[in-house]
């Protein structure tokens, strides 16, 4: 799905123009971006959360020359899927089988 597909769906479902739907989608995306720039977490329950993760500085290599170089620490955006999204995409997990409470070697009558 592309941004244009999302705008078409919002416009069709809410009976507003595509221009208005585009403005709404842009506003939502801008608010998410602004919150992440501040370092805030954006929770869209039960869909998921957008978070900022911190990457440590590390040493890398230039693949062409093999020369070592330093890669600076940085912040990267990440998305953590919520329970309902995980279930919708991956199916429902089966509950783990419960262990028997009967003692080993005990006879039943």
Backbone bond lengths (Angstrom), bond angles and torsions (degrees), N, CA, C in turn:
res aa  C-N    CA-C-N  psi(-1)  N-CA   C-N-CA  omega(-1)  CA-C   N-CA-C  phi
1 X - - - 1.455 - - 1.523 108.40 -
2 X 1.299 116.05 135.06 1.457 121.54 178.14 1.528 109.86 -103.25
3 X 1.315 115.22 172.76 1.467 119.97 177.39 1.526 109.66 -60.77
4 X 1.326 117.29 -39.74 1.467 121.38 178.97 1.526 111.01 -62.86
5 X 1.336 117.74 -39.96 1.470 121.41 177.31 1.527 110.28 -63.39
6 X 1.326 116.33 -41.39 1.455 121.08 178.91 1.533 110.65 -63.06
7 X 1.314 116.47 -43.38 1.473 121.11 178.46 1.521 110.27 -62.01
8 X 1.336 117.45 -43.58 1.467 121.15 178.18 1.531 111.24 -60.26
9 X 1.317 117.08 -42.25 1.462 121.61 -179.54 1.527 111.01 -66.24
10 X 1.335 116.59 -45.59 1.473 120.48 178.84 1.527 110.04 -61.32
11 X 1.329 117.28 -43.57 1.460 121.19 -179.88 1.524 110.98 -63.27
12 X 1.319 117.16 -43.53 1.460 121.26 -178.72 1.521 113.10 -68.30
13 X 1.335 116.47 -43.34 1.465 120.85 -177.21 1.525 112.71 -71.73
14 X 1.324 117.74 -34.01 1.465 120.02 -175.39 1.523 112.85 -103.09
15 X 1.321 116.68 2.63 1.468 122.94 178.02 1.525 112.41 54.47
16 X 1.335 116.09 47.71 1.462 122.09 172.97 1.522 107.47 -122.10
17 X 1.319 116.48 168.65 1.462 119.23 -178.48 1.526 110.38 -71.39
18 X 1.331 115.33 158.94 1.468 120.09 178.40 1.522 110.32 -63.27
19 X 1.321 117.46 -33.59 1.462 120.93 178.78 1.519 110.98 -63.42
20 X 1.350 116.15 -45.48 1.462 120.49 177.96 1.532 111.06 -65.16
21 X 1.318 116.92 -41.40 1.459 121.00 178.71 1.524 110.36 -63.46
22 X 1.332 116.93 -39.21 1.459 121.48 177.48 1.517 111.59 -62.82
23 X 1.329 116.81 -40.21 1.458 121.25 178.00 1.534 111.01 -64.54
24 X 1.332 116.27 -39.08 1.465 120.80 179.55 1.529 110.19 -66.58
25 X 1.321 116.94 -46.58 1.467 120.72 179.63 1.528 110.08 -62.22
26 X 1.332 116.77 -43.38 1.472 120.27 178.11 1.523 111.47 -61.99
27 X 1.326 116.90 -40.64 1.460 121.45 179.02 1.531 110.92 -62.30
28 X 1.323 116.34 -44.76 1.474 120.47 179.27 1.524 110.01 -62.11
29 X 1.322 117.38 -47.21 1.470 120.77 -179.27 1.526 111.57 -64.18
30 X 1.332 117.30 -38.31 1.467 120.59 177.97 1.525 111.44 -65.40
31 X 1.328 117.26 -39.19 1.463 120.88 179.00 1.532 111.10 -66.17
32 X 1.326 116.24 -39.72 1.472 119.83 176.81 1.520 109.66 -63.16
33 X 1.334 116.99 -44.92 1.461 121.52 -179.70 1.524 111.18 -62.83
34 X 1.320 117.51 -43.42 1.467 121.89 -179.99 1.532 110.84 -62.43
35 X 1.322 116.65 -43.69 1.464 120.26 179.62 1.525 110.61 -63.59
36 X 1.322 117.74 -41.55 1.463 120.87 179.52 1.524 111.33 -67.71
37 X 1.335 117.50 -34.82 1.468 120.63 176.82 1.526 110.73 -62.48
38 X 1.336 116.85 -33.33 1.465 121.32 178.06 1.527 111.44 -77.81
39 X 1.328 117.04 -12.11 1.457 121.03 -177.52 1.511 113.31 92.82
40 X 1.337 116.96 8.24 1.461 121.37 -179.48 1.526 111.17 -80.26
41 X 1.316 115.19 158.67 1.462 122.29 174.44 1.527 107.13 -94.62
42 X 1.328 117.59 139.58 1.462 122.18 177.89 1.523 107.74 -112.52
43 X 1.332 116.54 107.77 1.463 121.68 -177.96 1.520 110.02 -101.30
44 X 1.326 116.42 121.01 1.453 122.65 176.73 1.532 107.29 -114.26
45 X 1.322 114.86 79.70 1.456 121.60 -175.41 1.517 109.55 -67.82
46 X 1.297 121.59 134.65 1.459 131.49 -3.17 1.528 112.99 -95.30
47 X 1.335 117.59 13.30 1.463 121.98 -176.46 1.525 112.76 -65.87
48 X 1.335 116.44 -52.59 1.459 120.24 -179.52 1.515 110.98 161.44
49 X 1.328 115.90 -170.51 1.461 121.18 -177.50 1.519 110.85 -135.49
50 X 1.320 114.75 142.64 1.456 121.77 171.40 1.519 106.48 -98.74
51 X 1.317 117.22 132.27 1.460 122.15 -178.79 1.525 109.74 -134.76
52 X 1.322 115.22 164.40 1.465 121.37 174.79 1.524 107.18 -107.29
53 X 1.309 116.40 125.92 1.469 120.94 177.93 1.521 108.83 -108.70
54 X 1.317 115.64 147.60 1.457 121.61 -179.62 1.527 109.37 -103.23
55 X 1.311 115.88 124.02 1.462 121.50 176.39 1.522 108.42 -98.35
56 X 1.313 116.97 133.01 1.459 121.25 179.03 1.522 109.94 -75.22
57 X 1.334 114.57 156.94 1.468 119.54 173.17 1.526 107.40 -65.51
58 X 1.308 116.32 146.46 1.456 119.61 -178.94 1.516 110.54 -151.17
59 X 1.306 114.74 171.75 1.458 120.12 179.40 1.527 108.54 -102.74
60 X 1.313 115.89 135.25 1.456 121.14 178.62 1.508 110.34 -128.14
61 X 1.323 115.93 -176.63 1.462 121.60 178.54 1.507 110.18 -132.63
62 X 1.329 115.15 143.00 1.450 121.04 172.22 1.531 105.86 -74.16
63 X 1.326 118.97 118.68 1.456 120.05 -175.46 1.537 113.60 -64.98
64 X 1.307 116.65 -25.02 1.467 120.09 -178.30 1.530 111.59 -78.88
65 X 1.336 116.41 -45.14 1.465 120.21 -175.09 1.526 113.38 -103.07
66 X 1.339 117.36 -18.37 1.455 120.66 -176.65 1.519 112.62 79.89
67 X 1.326 116.89 2.17 1.462 122.33 -178.72 1.535 110.45 -67.92
68 X 1.334 117.16 136.66 1.462 121.78 177.10 1.526 108.86 -75.00
69 X 1.349 115.09 143.20 1.454 119.64 175.60 1.515 109.17 -146.31
70 X 1.326 115.93 158.10 1.459 121.08 179.93 1.519 109.29 -93.04
71 X 1.322 115.58 133.35 1.457 121.56 175.14 1.518 105.99 -105.76
72 X 1.327 116.65 122.09 1.464 122.47 -174.87 1.529 111.37 -68.86
73 X 1.328 115.25 155.22 1.462 121.18 173.35 1.522 107.86 -66.06
74 X 1.328 115.50 148.64 1.466 118.45 179.71 1.518 110.64 -157.29
75 X 1.306 114.97 168.83 1.458 122.01 176.97 1.520 107.57 -106.13
76 X 1.334 116.52 140.08 1.462 120.93 178.68 1.523 109.83 -132.04
77 X 1.334 117.69 143.91 1.462 119.81 176.64 1.526 109.89 -77.34
78 X 1.330 115.76 149.24 1.459 120.81 177.98 1.528 108.72 -144.57
79 X 1.327 115.38 156.94 1.465 120.98 177.71 1.511 108.27 -121.96
80 X 1.325 116.34 133.59 1.461 122.18 177.21 1.528 106.55 -115.54
81 X 1.316 116.50 116.30 1.460 121.08 -177.40 1.525 110.96 -68.91
82 X 1.329 115.42 141.65 1.458 121.51 176.80 1.524 111.01 -81.84
83 X 1.306 115.89 171.20 1.463 122.06 -176.07 1.528 112.03 -58.61
84 X 1.328 117.71 -46.48 1.466 119.66 -176.49 1.531 111.48 -67.05
85 X 1.335 117.78 -35.37 1.461 120.46 177.37 1.527 110.51 -68.34
86 X 1.325 116.96 -42.33 1.464 120.46 177.69 1.519 110.69 -60.31
87 X 1.325 116.40 -43.53 1.464 120.14 -179.90 1.521 111.55 -67.09
88 X 1.343 117.36 -38.84 1.458 120.88 -179.24 1.525 111.70 -66.82
89 X 1.318 117.17 -36.61 1.457 121.17 -177.53 1.523 111.69 -84.14
90 X 1.322 116.30 -44.86 1.459 120.66 -173.43 1.505 115.16 -99.09
91 X 1.304 118.04 -1.28 1.453 120.21 -174.89 1.511 110.69 83.79
92 X 1.306 116.04 170.82 1.459 121.65 -178.31 1.526 109.00 -84.19
93 X 1.321 115.92 131.64 1.459 120.14 177.28 1.513 109.09 -73.94
94 X 1.326 114.78 142.54 1.458 119.20 175.01 1.519 108.08 -79.51
95 X 1.333 117.74 139.07 1.463 118.58 178.33 1.528 109.75 -64.80
96 X 1.306 115.89 147.90 1.462 121.01 179.75 1.524 109.31 -64.61
97 X 1.325 115.59 143.01 1.462 120.55 179.21 1.521 109.54 -65.21
98 X 1.316 116.06 135.46 1.464 120.18 179.79 1.513 109.16 -78.06
99 X 1.316 115.14 142.68 1.450 120.25 178.16 1.514 109.08 -76.76
100 X 1.298 114.77 146.08 1.459 120.77 178.50 1.526 109.76 -68.71
101 X 1.328 115.69 139.15 1.461 119.69 178.97 1.524 111.67 -92.32
102 X 1.346 116.77 -6.19 1.461 120.28 179.56 1.523 109.59 -69.83
103 X 1.332 114.85 143.95 1.459 119.87 178.99 1.518 109.43 -75.35
104 X 1.316 114.99 145.43 1.462 119.48 178.25 1.521 109.24 -66.52
105 X 1.293 115.00 138.77 1.474 120.13 175.93 1.516 113.87 81.75
106 X 1.316 118.44 -3.60 1.462 120.85 179.97 1.521 108.22 -75.47
107 X 1.312 116.66 136.56 1.463 121.22 179.47 1.504 110.27 -92.07
108 X 1.316 114.19 144.08 1.468 120.07 175.79 1.519 108.22 -103.58
109 X 1.297 117.00 145.61 1.469 120.50 178.50 1.479 110.55 -108.73
